[in-house]
Amino acid sequence: MSGIMGLAYPSISVDHLDTFLDKSTLTDKSFSMYLHSNPSKSYMVMPGMDTVEEKYWALKLDSVK
């Protein structure tokens, strides 16, 4: 999904096309996401970061293969 949104690295984008962030005129190209188990409570901040909770990715996983 990050590639579809234009947030993937240029080296792995389709046909190595410029990404949304590459084409953007924003000087701050940072972004942050808050993912909640209830999708209606998930959101993305662009540019910048939400300062509500600053920590590493925290995902509840049942298993990894």
N, CA, C and O atoms as a Tripos MOL2 file, in Angstrom:
@<TRIPOS>MOLECULE
protein
  260   259    65     0     0
PROTEIN
NO_CHARGES

@<TRIPOS>ATOM
      1 N           0.8120   -1.1890    0.0000 N.3       1 MET1
      2 CA          0.0000    0.0000    0.0000 C.3       1 MET1
      3 C           0.8600    1.2590    0.0000 C.2       1 MET1
      4 O           0.4620    2.2690   -0.5790 O.2       1 MET1
      5 N           2.0320    1.2220    0.6370 N.am      2 SER2
      6 CA          2.8510    2.4370    0.6840 C.3       2 SER2
      7 C           3.2720    2.8660   -0.7170 C.2       2 SER2
      8 O           3.4170    4.0590   -0.9860 O.2       2 SER2
      9 N           3.4690    1.8930   -1.6160 N.am      3 GLY3
     10 CA          3.8060    2.2450   -2.9870 C.3       3 GLY3
     11 C           2.6430    2.8930   -3.7110 C.2       3 GLY3
     12 O           2.8320    3.8330   -4.4840 O.2       3 GLY3
     13 N           1.4350    2.3940   -3.4630 N.am      4 ILE4
     14 CA          0.2500    2.9650   -4.0980 C.3       4 ILE4
     15 C           0.0390    4.4010   -3.6210 C.2       4 ILE4
     16 O          -0.3960    5.2570   -4.3910 O.2       4 ILE4
     17 N           0.3430    4.6590   -2.3670 N.am      5 MET5
     18 CA          0.1890    5.9990   -1.8170 C.3       5 MET5
     19 C           1.3330    6.9170   -2.2340 C.2       5 MET5
     20 O           1.2900    8.1150   -1.9550 O.2       5 MET5
     21 N           2.3460    6.3840   -2.8890 N.am      6 GLY6
     22 CA          3.4910    7.1940   -3.2940 C.3       6 GLY6
     23 C           4.4750    7.4280   -2.1730 C.2       6 GLY6
     24 O           5.2030    8.4210   -2.1870 O.2       6 GLY6
     25 N           4.5110    6.5340   -1.2000 N.am      7 LEU7
     26 CA          5.4020    6.7070   -0.0610 C.3       7 LEU7
     27 C           6.5540    5.7110   -0.0470 C.2       7 LEU7
     28 O           7.3520    5.7040    0.8900 O.2       7 LEU7
     29 N           6.6500    4.8770   -1.0690 N.am      8 ALA8
     30 CA          7.7210    3.8870   -1.1240 C.3       8 ALA8
     31 C           9.0330    4.5650   -1.5250 C.2       8 ALA8
     32 O           9.0440    5.7070   -1.9840 O.2       8 ALA8
     33 N          10.1270    3.8450   -1.3430 N.am      9 TYR9
     34 CA         11.4110    4.3560   -1.7890 C.3       9 TYR9
     35 C          11.4440    4.3700   -3.3120 C.2       9 TYR9
     36 O          10.9030    3.4570   -3.9370 O.2       9 TYR9
     37 N          12.0650    5.3820   -3.9320 N.am     10 PRO10
     38 CA         12.1240    5.4430   -5.3920 C.3      10 PRO10
     39 C          12.7470    4.1920   -6.0110 C.2      10 PRO10
     40 O          12.3620    3.7900   -7.1090 O.2      10 PRO10
     41 N          13.6970    3.5780   -5.3220 N.am     11 SER11
     42 CA         14.3820    2.4120   -5.8740 C.3      11 SER11
     43 C          13.4580    1.2130   -6.0510 C.2      11 SER11
     44 O          13.7640    0.3140   -6.8340 O.2      11 SER11
     45 N          12.3310    1.1810   -5.3350 N.am     12 ILE12
     46 CA         11.4120    0.0540   -5.4730 C.3      12 ILE12
     47 C          10.0690    0.4750   -6.0600 C.2      12 ILE12
     48 O           9.1340   -0.3240   -6.1060 O.2      12 ILE12
     49 N           9.9690    1.7260   -6.5090 N.am     13 SER13
     50 CA          8.7090    2.1710   -7.1060 C.3      13 SER13
     51 C           8.5660    1.5820   -8.5100 C.2      13 SER13
     52 O           9.5600    1.2230   -9.1420 O.2      13 SER13
     53 N           7.3450    1.4860   -8.9860 N.am     14 VAL14
     54 CA          7.0850    0.9310  -10.3100 C.3      14 VAL14
     55 C           7.8090    1.7570  -11.3620 C.2      14 VAL14
     56 O           7.6610    2.9780  -11.4070 O.2      14 VAL14
     57 N           8.5810    1.1060  -12.1930 N.am     15 ASP15
     58 CA          9.3620    1.7570  -13.2510 C.3      15 ASP15
     59 C          10.2780    2.8520  -12.7100 C.2      15 ASP15
     60 O          10.7060    3.7300  -13.4600 O.2      15 ASP15
     61 N          10.5790    2.8030  -11.4180 N.am     16 HIS16
     62 CA         11.4450    3.7880  -10.7500 C.3      16 HIS16
     63 C          10.9630    5.2200  -10.9580 C.2      16 HIS16
     64 O          11.7590    6.1520  -11.0810 O.2      16 HIS16
     65 N           9.6430    5.3700  -10.9930 N.am     17 LEU17
     66 CA          9.0550    6.7020  -11.1310 C.3      17 LEU17
     67 C           9.2300    7.4860   -9.8400 C.2      17 LEU17
     68 O           9.3520    6.9080   -8.7600 O.2      17 LEU17
     69 N           9.2410    8.8080   -9.9630 N.am     18 ASP18
     70 CA          9.3070    9.6440   -8.7750 C.3      18 ASP18
     71 C           8.0890    9.3940   -7.9100 C.2      18 ASP18
     72 O           6.9890    9.1830   -8.4210 O.2      18 ASP18
     73 N           8.2800    9.4180   -6.6160 N.am     19 THR19
     74 CA          7.1880    9.1960   -5.6870 C.3      19 THR19
     75 C           6.4850   10.5100   -5.3610 C.2      19 THR19
     76 O           6.9520   11.5850   -5.7360 O.2      19 THR19
     77 N           5.3840   10.4130   -4.6750 N.am     20 PHE20
     78 CA          4.6340   11.5930   -4.2410 C.3      20 PHE20
     79 C           5.5460   12.5500   -3.4770 C.2      20 PHE20
     80 O           5.5340   13.7570   -3.7170 O.2      20 PHE20
     81 N           6.3240   12.0070   -2.5670 N.am     21 LEU21
     82 CA          7.1970   12.8660   -1.7740 C.3      21 LEU21
     83 C           8.3090   13.4710   -2.6140 C.2      21 LEU21
     84 O           8.7170   14.6050   -2.3650 O.2      21 LEU21
     85 N           8.8070   12.7400   -3.6050 N.am     22 ASP22
     86 CA          9.8320   13.3040   -4.4940 C.3      22 ASP22
     87 C           9.2720   14.4900   -5.2690 C.2      22 ASP22
     88 O           9.9570   15.5000   -5.4330 O.2      22 ASP22
     89 N           8.0540   14.3820   -5.7410 N.am     23 LYS23
     90 CA          7.4160   15.4240   -6.5400 C.3      23 LYS23
     91 C           6.8890   16.5860   -5.7000 C.2      23 LYS23
     92 O           6.6300   17.6690   -6.2250 O.2      23 LYS23
     93 N           6.7310   16.3600   -4.4010 N.am     24 SER24
     94 CA          6.1410   17.3570   -3.5230 C.3      24 SER24
     95 C           7.0340   18.5810   -3.3950 C.2      24 SER24
     96 O           8.2600   18.4770   -3.4320 O.2      24 SER24
     97 N           6.4120   19.7310   -3.2450 N.am     25 THR25
     98 CA          7.1560   20.9700   -2.9970 C.3      25 THR25
     99 C           7.3360   21.2220   -1.5020 C.2      25 THR25
    100 O           7.8910   22.2480   -1.1070 O.2      25 THR25
    101 N           6.8710   20.2940   -0.6740 N.am     26 LEU26
    102 CA          7.0330   20.4350    0.7720 C.3      26 LEU26
    103 C           8.5110   20.4070    1.1410 C.2      26 LEU26
    104 O           9.2690   19.6080    0.5930 O.2      26 LEU26
    105 N           8.9230   21.2620    2.0550 N.am     27 THR27
    106 CA         10.3000   21.1880    2.5300 C.3      27 THR27
    107 C          10.4190   20.1210    3.6140 C.2      27 THR27
    108 O          11.4670   19.4890    3.7460 O.2      27 THR27
    109 N           9.3710   19.9180    4.3790 N.am     28 ASP28
    110 CA          9.3370   18.8600    5.3970 C.3      28 ASP28
    111 C           8.6010   17.6760    4.7940 C.2      28 ASP28
    112 O           7.3820   17.7220    4.6250 O.2      28 ASP28
    113 N           9.3220   16.6310    4.4720 N.am     29 LYS29
    114 CA          8.7140   15.4690    3.8210 C.3      29 LYS29
    115 C           8.4950   14.3140    4.7890 C.2      29 LYS29
    116 O           8.4130   13.1550    4.3810 O.2      29 LYS29
    117 N           8.4020   14.6390    6.0680 N.am     30 SER30
    118 CA          8.1570   13.6040    7.0660 C.3      30 SER30
    119 C           6.6660   13.3100    7.1510 C.2      30 SER30
    120 O           5.8310   14.1310    6.7720 O.2      30 SER30
    121 N           6.3530   12.1220    7.6550 N.am     31 PHE31
    122 CA          4.9550   11.7580    7.8720 C.3      31 PHE31
    123 C           4.8840   10.7640    9.0090 C.2      31 PHE31
    124 O           5.8650   10.0920    9.3270 O.2      31 PHE31
    125 N           3.7320   10.6770    9.6090 N.am     32 SER32
    126 CA          3.5230    9.7030   10.6750 C.3      32 SER32
    127 C           2.1260    9.1280   10.5520 C.2      32 SER32
    128 O           1.2260    9.7500    9.9880 O.2      32 SER32
    129 N           1.9610    7.9290   11.0920 N.am     33 MET33
    130 CA          0.6650    7.2670   11.0500 C.3      33 MET33
    131 C           0.3140    6.7540   12.4330 C.2      33 MET33
    132 O           1.1810    6.3150   13.1890 O.2      33 MET33
    133 N          -0.9500    6.8140   12.7470 N.am     34 TYR34
    134 CA         -1.4690    6.1900   13.9580 C.3      34 TYR34
    135 C          -2.4250    5.1110   13.4970 C.2      34 TYR34
    136 O          -3.4570    5.4090   12.8950 O.2      34 TYR34
    137 N          -2.0930    3.8600   13.7730 N.am     35 LEU35
    138 CA         -2.9140    2.7300   13.3470 C.3      35 LEU35
    139 C          -3.6480    2.1780   14.5490 C.2      35 LEU35
    140 O          -3.0270    1.7980   15.5410 O.2      35 LEU35
    141 N          -4.9390    2.1330   14.4670 N.am     36 HIS36
    142 CA         -5.7830    1.6590   15.5590 C.3      36 HIS36
    143 C          -6.5310    0.4230   15.0910 C.2      36 HIS36
    144 O          -6.7670    0.2620   13.8930 O.2      36 HIS36
    145 N          -6.9060   -0.4480   16.0080 N.am     37 SER37
    146 CA         -7.6620   -1.6470   15.6170 C.3      37 SER37
    147 C          -9.0170   -1.2730   15.0210 C.2      37 SER37
    148 O          -9.5870   -2.0450   14.2510 O.2      37 SER37
    149 N          -9.5270   -0.1160   15.3660 N.am     38 ASN38
    150 CA        -10.7450    0.4190   14.7540 C.3      38 ASN38
    151 C         -10.3060    1.3560   13.6290 C.2      38 ASN38
    152 O          -9.8270    2.4530   13.9150 O.2      38 ASN38
    153 N         -10.4520    0.9640   12.3610 N.am     39 PRO39
    154 CA         -9.9590    1.7680   11.2470 C.3      39 PRO39
    155 C         -10.4260    3.2280   11.2490 C.2      39 PRO39
    156 O          -9.7010    4.1000   10.7710 O.2      39 PRO39
    157 N         -11.5970    3.5020   11.7660 N.am     40 SER40
    158 CA        -12.0790    4.8810   11.7640 C.3      40 SER40
    159 C         -11.2930    5.7710   12.7360 C.2      40 SER40
    160 O         -11.4180    6.9950   12.6960 O.2      40 SER40
    161 N         -10.4840    5.1570   13.6060 N.am     41 LYS41
    162 CA         -9.6600    5.9290   14.5340 C.3      41 LYS41
    163 C          -8.2100    6.0360   14.0690 C.2      41 LYS41
    164 O          -7.3940    6.6700   14.7380 O.2      41 LYS41
    165 N          -7.8810    5.4250   12.9310 N.am     42 SER42
    166 CA         -6.5360    5.5150   12.3670 C.3      42 SER42
    167 C          -6.4250    6.8010   11.5610 C.2      42 SER42
    168 O          -7.4100    7.2660   10.9890 O.2      42 SER42
    169 N          -5.2160    7.3810   11.5140 N.am     43 TYR43
    170 CA         -5.0340    8.5980   10.7250 C.3      43 TYR43
    171 C          -3.5710    8.7640   10.3470 C.2      43 TYR43
    172 O          -2.6890    8.0800   10.8670 O.2      43 TYR43
    173 N          -3.3410    9.6910    9.4280 N.am     44 MET44
    174 CA         -2.0060    9.9910    8.9430 C.3      44 MET44
    175 C          -1.7840   11.4910    9.0340 C.2      44 MET44
    176 O          -2.6890   12.2760    8.7510 O.2      44 MET44
    177 N          -0.5900   11.8840    9.4240 N.am     45 VAL45
    178 CA         -0.2180   13.2950    9.4950 C.3      45 VAL45
    179 C           0.8750   13.5240    8.4630 C.2      45 VAL45
    180 O           1.8860   12.8220    8.4540 O.2      45 VAL45
    181 N           0.6690   14.5150    7.5880 N.am     46 MET46
    182 CA          1.6670   14.8250    6.5650 C.3      46 MET46
    183 C           1.5910   16.3010    6.2490 C.2      46 MET46
    184 O           0.4960   16.7530    5.9140 O.2      46 MET46
    185 N           2.6090   17.0750    6.3180 N.am     47 PRO47
    186 CA          3.9230   16.7180    6.8400 C.3      47 PRO47
    187 C           3.9300   16.7770    8.3530 C.2      47 PRO47
    188 O           3.0370   17.3520    8.9750 O.2      47 PRO47
    189 N           4.9390   16.1830    8.9260 N.am     48 GLY48
    190 CA          5.1390   16.2630   10.3570 C.3      48 GLY48
    191 C           4.7960   15.0040   11.1050 C.2      48 GLY48
    192 O           4.5860   13.9370   10.5280 O.2      48 GLY48
    193 N           4.7470   15.1660   12.4190 N.am     49 MET49
    194 CA          4.4910   14.0340   13.2910 C.3      49 MET49
    195 C           3.5060   14.4270   14.3740 C.2      49 MET49
    196 O           3.4680   15.5730   14.8230 O.2      49 MET49
    197 N           2.7270   13.4710   14.7730 N.am     50 ASP50
    198 CA          1.8110   13.6490   15.8900 C.3      50 ASP50
    199 C           2.6330   13.4370   17.1580 C.2      50 ASP50
    200 O           3.3400   12.4370   17.2850 O.2      50 ASP50
    201 N           2.5380   14.3670   18.0810 N.am     51 THR51
    202 CA          3.3450   14.2570   19.2920 C.3      51 THR51
    203 C           2.5940   13.5980   20.4440 C.2      51 THR51
    204 O           3.0600   13.6220   21.5830 O.2      51 THR51
    205 N           1.4350   13.0100   20.1540 N.am     52 VAL52
    206 CA          0.6660   12.3590   21.2190 C.3      52 VAL52
    207 C           1.4480   11.2100   21.8210 C.2      52 VAL52
    208 O           1.5140   11.0680   23.0420 O.2      52 VAL52
    209 N           2.0450   10.3840   20.9630 N.am     53 GLU53
    210 CA          2.7770    9.2170   21.4470 C.3      53 GLU53
    211 C           3.9740    8.9900   20.5430 C.2      53 GLU53
    212 O           3.8090    8.7000   19.3590 O.2      53 GLU53
    213 N           5.1690    9.1160   21.0810 N.am     54 GLU54
    214 CA          6.3720    8.9110   20.3020 C.3      54 GLU54
    215 C           7.0300    7.6100   20.7470 C.2      54 GLU54
    216 O           7.5990    7.5310   21.8360 O.2      54 GLU54
    217 N           6.9450    6.5860   19.8910 N.am     55 LYS55
    218 CA          7.5850    5.3090   20.1880 C.3      55 LYS55
    219 C           7.7610    4.5310   18.9010 C.2      55 LYS55
    220 O           7.2680    4.9320   17.8470 O.2      55 LYS55
    221 N           8.4640    3.4200   18.9940 N.am     56 TYR56
    222 CA          8.6690    2.5670   17.8310 C.3      56 TYR56
    223 C           7.3510    1.9070   17.4420 C.2      56 TYR56
    224 O           6.3860    1.9290   18.2060 O.2      56 TYR56
    225 N           7.3210    1.3240   16.2550 N.am     57 TRP57
    226 CA          6.1400    0.5920   15.8230 C.3      57 TRP57
    227 C           5.7390   -0.3850   16.9200 C.2      57 TRP57
    228 O           6.5730   -1.1270   17.4400 O.2      57 TRP57
    229 N           4.4880   -0.3790   17.2560 N.am     58 ALA58
    230 CA          3.9900   -1.2900   18.2860 C.3      58 ALA58
    231 C           2.7630   -2.0040   17.7190 C.2      58 ALA58
    232 O           1.6570   -1.4640   17.7190 O.2      58 ALA58
    233 N           2.9780   -3.2070   17.2460 N.am     59 LEU59
    234 CA          1.9100   -3.9840   16.6380 C.3      59 LEU59
    235 C           1.6930   -5.2520   17.4440 C.2      59 LEU59
    236 O           2.6530   -5.9280   17.8140 O.2      59 LEU59
    237 N           0.4410   -5.5780   17.7170 N.am     60 LYS60
    238 CA          0.1380   -6.8200   18.4010 C.3      60 LYS60
    239 C           0.1520   -7.9320   17.3620 C.2      60 LYS60
    240 O          -0.6850   -7.9570   16.4600 O.2      60 LYS60
    241 N           1.0960   -8.8430   17.4900 N.am     61 LEU61
    242 CA          1.2400   -9.9410   16.5400 C.3      61 LEU61
    243 C           0.9250  -11.2620   17.2320 C.2      61 LEU61
    244 O           1.3370  -11.5000   18.3670 O.2      61 LEU61
    245 N           0.1950  -12.1040   16.5350 N.am     62 ASP62
    246 CA         -0.0660  -13.4410   17.0480 C.3      62 ASP62
    247 C           1.0120  -14.4250   16.5880 C.2      62 ASP62
    248 O           1.3090  -15.3980   17.2810 O.2      62 ASP62
    249 N           1.5960  -14.1650   15.4140 N.am     63 SER63
    250 CA          2.6690  -15.0250   14.9280 C.3      63 SER63
    251 C           3.4070  -14.3170   13.7960 C.2      63 SER63
    252 O           2.9040  -13.3610   13.2060 O.2      63 SER63
    253 N           4.6010  -14.8040   13.5110 N.am     64 VAL64
    254 CA          5.4210  -14.2980   12.4130 C.3      64 VAL64
    255 C           6.0100  -15.4870   11.6980 C.2      64 VAL64
    256 O           6.5170  -16.4060   12.3410 O.2      64 VAL64
    257 N           5.9550  -15.4920   10.3580 N.am     65 LYS65
    258 CA          6.5350  -16.5930    9.5670 C.3      65 LYS65
    259 C           7.5550  -16.0470    8.6100 C.2      65 LYS65
    260 O           8.1590  -16.8050    7.8520 O.2      65 LYS65
@<TRIPOS>BOND
     1     1     2 1
     2     2     3 1
     3     3     4 2
     4     3     5 am
     5     5     6 1
     6     6     7 1
     7     7     8 2
     8     7     9 am
     9     9    10 1
    10    10    11 1
    11    11    12 2
    12    11    13 am
    13    13    14 1
    14    14    15 1
    15    15    16 2
    16    15    17 am
    17    17    18 1
    18    18    19 1
    19    19    20 2
    20    19    21 am
    21    21    22 1
    22    22    23 1
    23    23    24 2
    24    23    25 am
    25    25    26 1
    26    26    27 1
    27    27    28 2
    28    27    29 am
    29    29    30 1
    30    30    31 1
    31    31    32 2
    32    31    33 am
    33    33    34 1
    34    34    35 1
    35    35    36 2
    36    35    37 am
    37    37    38 1
    38    38    39 1
    39    39    40 2
    40    39    41 am
    41    41    42 1
    42    42    43 1
    43    43    44 2
    44    43    45 am
    45    45    46 1
    46    46    47 1
    47    47    48 2
    48    47    49 am
    49    49    50 1
    50    50    51 1
    51    51    52 2
    52    51    53 am
    53    53    54 1
    54    54    55 1
    55    55    56 2
    56    55    57 am
    57    57    58 1
    58    58    59 1
    59    59    60 2
    60    59    61 am
    61    61    62 1
    62    62    63 1
    63    63    64 2
    64    63    65 am
    65    65    66 1
    66    66    67 1
    67    67    68 2
    68    67    69 am
    69    69    70 1
    70    70    71 1
    71    71    72 2
    72    71    73 am
    73    73    74 1
    74    74    75 1
    75    75    76 2
    76    75    77 am
    77    77    78 1
    78    78    79 1
    79    79    80 2
    80    79    81 am
    81    81    82 1
    82    82    83 1
    83    83    84 2
    84    83    85 am
    85    85    86 1
    86    86    87 1
    87    87    88 2
    88    87    89 am
    89    89    90 1
    90    90    91 1
    91    91    92 2
    92    91    93 am
    93    93    94 1
    94    94    95 1
    95    95    96 2
    96    95    97 am
    97    97    98 1
    98    98    99 1
    99    99   100 2
   100    99   101 am
   101   101   102 1
   102   102   103 1
   103   103   104 2
   104   103   105 am
   105   105   106 1
   106   106   107 1
   107   107   108 2
   108   107   109 am
   109   109   110 1
   110   110   111 1
   111   111   112 2
   112   111   113 am
   113   113   114 1
   114   114   115 1
   115   115   116 2
   116   115   117 am
   117   117   118 1
   118   118   119 1
   119   119   120 2
   120   119   121 am
   121   121   122 1
   122   122   123 1
   123   123   124 2
   124   123   125 am
   125   125   126 1
   126   126   127 1
   127   127   128 2
   128   127   129 am
   129   129   130 1
   130   130   131 1
   131   131   132 2
   132   131   133 am
   133   133   134 1
   134   134   135 1
   135   135   136 2
   136   135   137 am
   137   137   138 1
   138   138   139 1
   139   139   140 2
   140   139   141 am
   141   141   142 1
   142   142   143 1
   143   143   144 2
   144   143   145 am
   145   145   146 1
   146   146   147 1
   147   147   148 2
   148   147   149 am
   149   149   150 1
   150   150   151 1
   151   151   152 2
   152   151   153 am
   153   153   154 1
   154   154   155 1
   155   155   156 2
   156   155   157 am
   157   157   158 1
   158   158   159 1
   159   159   160 2
   160   159   161 am
   161   161   162 1
   162   162   163 1
   163   163   164 2
   164   163   165 am
   165   165   166 1
   166   166   167 1
   167   167   168 2
   168   167   169 am
   169   169   170 1
   170   170   171 1
   171   171   172 2
   172   171   173 am
   173   173   174 1
   174   174   175 1
   175   175   176 2
   176   175   177 am
   177   177   178 1
   178   178   179 1
   179   179   180 2
   180   179   181 am
   181   181   182 1
   182   182   183 1
   183   183   184 2
   184   183   185 am
   185   185   186 1
   186   186   187 1
   187   187   188 2
   188   187   189 am
   189   189   190 1
   190   190   191 1
   191   191   192 2
   192   191   193 am
   193   193   194 1
   194   194   195 1
   195   195   196 2
   196   195   197 am
   197   197   198 1
   198   198   199 1
   199   199   200 2
   200   199   201 am
   201   201   202 1
   202   202   203 1
   203   203   204 2
   204   203   205 am
   205   205   206 1
   206   206   207 1
   207   207   208 2
   208   207   209 am
   209   209   210 1
   210   210   211 1
   211   211   212 2
   212   211   213 am
   213   213   214 1
   214   214   215 1
   215   215   216 2
   216   215   217 am
   217   217   218 1
   218   218   219 1
   219   219   220 2
   220   219   221 am
   221   221   222 1
   222   222   223 1
   223   223   224 2
   224   223   225 am
   225   225   226 1
   226   226   227 1
   227   227   228 2
   228   227   229 am
   229   229   230 1
   230   230   231 1
   231   231   232 2
   232   231   233 am
   233   233   234 1
   234   234   235 1
   235   235   236 2
   236   235   237 am
   237   237   238 1
   238   238   239 1
   239   239   240 2
   240   239   241 am
   241   241   242 1
   242   242   243 1
   243   243   244 2
   244   243   245 am
   245   245   246 1
   246   246   247 1
   247   247   248 2
   248   247   249 am
   249   249   250 1
   250   250   251 1
   251   251   252 2
   252   251   253 am
   253   253   254 1
   254   254   255 1
   255   255   256 2
   256   255   257 am
   257   257   258 1
   258   258   259 1
   259   259   260 2
@<TRIPOS>SUBSTRUCTURE
     1 MET1         2 RESIDUE 1 A MET
     2 SER2         6 RESIDUE 1 A SER
     3 GLY3        10 RESIDUE 1 A GLY
     4 ILE4        14 RESIDUE 1 A ILE
     5 MET5        18 RESIDUE 1 A MET
     6 GLY6        22 RESIDUE 1 A GLY
     7 LEU7        26 RESIDUE 1 A LEU
     8 ALA8        30 RESIDUE 1 A ALA
     9 TYR9        34 RESIDUE 1 A TYR
    10 PRO10       38 RESIDUE 1 A PRO
    11 SER11       42 RESIDUE 1 A SER
    12 ILE12       46 RESIDUE 1 A ILE
    13 SER13       50 RESIDUE 1 A SER
    14 VAL14       54 RESIDUE 1 A VAL
    15 ASP15       58 RESIDUE 1 A ASP
    16 HIS16       62 RESIDUE 1 A HIS
    17 LEU17       66 RESIDUE 1 A LEU
    18 ASP18       70 RESIDUE 1 A ASP
    19 THR19       74 RESIDUE 1 A THR
    20 PHE20       78 RESIDUE 1 A PHE
    21 LEU21       82 RESIDUE 1 A LEU
    22 ASP22       86 RESIDUE 1 A ASP
    23 LYS23       90 RESIDUE 1 A LYS
    24 SER24       94 RESIDUE 1 A SER
    25 THR25       98 RESIDUE 1 A THR
    26 LEU26      102 RESIDUE 1 A LEU
    27 THR27      106 RESIDUE 1 A THR
    28 ASP28      110 RESIDUE 1 A ASP
    29 LYS29      114 RESIDUE 1 A LYS
    30 SER30      118 RESIDUE 1 A SER
    31 PHE31      122 RESIDUE 1 A PHE
    32 SER32      126 RESIDUE 1 A SER
    33 MET33      130 RESIDUE 1 A MET
    34 TYR34      134 RESIDUE 1 A TYR
    35 LEU35      138 RESIDUE 1 A LEU
    36 HIS36      142 RESIDUE 1 A HIS
    37 SER37      146 RESIDUE 1 A SER
    38 ASN38      150 RESIDUE 1 A ASN
    39 PRO39      154 RESIDUE 1 A PRO
    40 SER40      158 RESIDUE 1 A SER
    41 LYS41      162 RESIDUE 1 A LYS
    42 SER42      166 RESIDUE 1 A SER
    43 TYR43      170 RESIDUE 1 A TYR
    44 MET44      174 RESIDUE 1 A MET
    45 VAL45      178 RESIDUE 1 A VAL
    46 MET46      182 RESIDUE 1 A MET
    47 PRO47      186 RESIDUE 1 A PRO
    48 GLY48      190 RESIDUE 1 A GLY
    49 MET49      194 RESIDUE 1 A MET
    50 ASP50      198 RESIDUE 1 A ASP
    51 THR51      202 RESIDUE 1 A THR
    52 VAL52      206 RESIDUE 1 A VAL
    53 GLU53      210 RESIDUE 1 A GLU
    54 GLU54      214 RESIDUE 1 A GLU
    55 LYS55      218 RESIDUE 1 A LYS
    56 TYR56      222 RESIDUE 1 A TYR
    57 TRP57      226 RESIDUE 1 A TRP
    58 ALA58      230 RESIDUE 1 A ALA
    59 LEU59      234 RESIDUE 1 A LEU
    60 LYS60      238 RESIDUE 1 A LYS
    61 LEU61      242 RESIDUE 1 A LEU
    62 ASP62      246 RESIDUE 1 A ASP
    63 SER63      250 RESIDUE 1 A SER
    64 VAL64      254 RESIDUE 1 A VAL
    65 LYS65      258 RESIDUE 1 A LYS
